[in-house]
Amino acid sequence: MEEKTGKRIEAEELNQLKEENRKLREENERLRKLPLKERLYDHVHVSVKTMDRIIFGLCVLFVIVVVAGMLKG
């Protein structure tokens, strides 16, 4: 009887692992379909508004560096 209970527990654990694996596959597929910008937002835990401001600031900084390089050179 103890052997049957052990097998039943193993079967339940196996089913739970299969279900978890299925959910992870679905999540992975969902993430692959997202655009690059959305995937970046998932990895960096700040608001979208803040991320947009950071990106805008970096673009402005890049333009300033390019213009300064052209004026100096």
C-alpha positions in Angstrom: 0.0 0.0 0.0 2.8 2.4 0.8 4.4 1.7 -2.6 1.1 2.7 -4.4 0.9 5.9 -2.4 4.5 6.7 -3.3 3.8 6.1 -6.9 0.7 8.2 -6.7 2.7 11.1 -5.2 5.4 10.8 -7.9 2.7 10.8 -10.6 1.2 14.0 -9.1 4.6 15.7 -8.9 5.3 14.7 -12.5 1.9 16.2 -13.6 2.7 19.4 -11.6 6.1 19.7 -13.3 4.6 19.1 -16.7 2.0 21.8 -16.1 4.6 24.2 -14.9 6.8 23.4 -17.9 3.8 24.1 -20.2 3.1 27.5 -18.5 6.8 28.5 -18.9 6.8 27.6 -22.6 3.7 29.7 -23.1 5.3 32.6 -21.3 8.5 32.2 -23.3 6.5 32.3 -26.6 4.6 35.4 -25.4 7.9 37.2 -24.6 9.4 36.3 -28.0 6.4 38.0 -29.8 6.9 41.3 -27.9 8.7 44.1 -29.6 12.2 45.0 -28.4 11.0 48.0 -26.5 8.4 46.0 -24.5 11.0 43.3 -23.7 13.3 46.0 -22.3 10.5 47.3 -20.1 10.0 43.8 -18.7 13.6 43.6 -17.6 14.0 47.1 -16.2 11.6 47.7 -13.3 10.8 51.4 -13.8 7.7 53.0 -15.2 7.3 53.3 -19.0 7.3 57.1 -18.6 10.6 57.0 -16.8 12.1 54.7 -19.3 11.0 56.9 -22.2 12.6 59.9 -20.4 15.9 58.0 -20.0 15.9 57.0 -23.6 15.2 60.6 -24.7 17.9 61.9 -22.5 20.5 59.5 -23.9 19.5 60.5 -27.4 19.9 64.2 -26.6 23.3 63.4 -25.0 24.3 61.5 -28.1 23.4 64.4 -30.4 25.3 66.9 -28.2 28.4 64.7 -28.3 28.2 64.4 -32.1 27.7 68.2 -32.6 30.5 69.0 -30.2 32.8 66.6 -32.1 31.9 68.3 -35.4 32.6 71.8 -34.0 35.9 70.8 -32.5 37.2 68.7 -35.4 
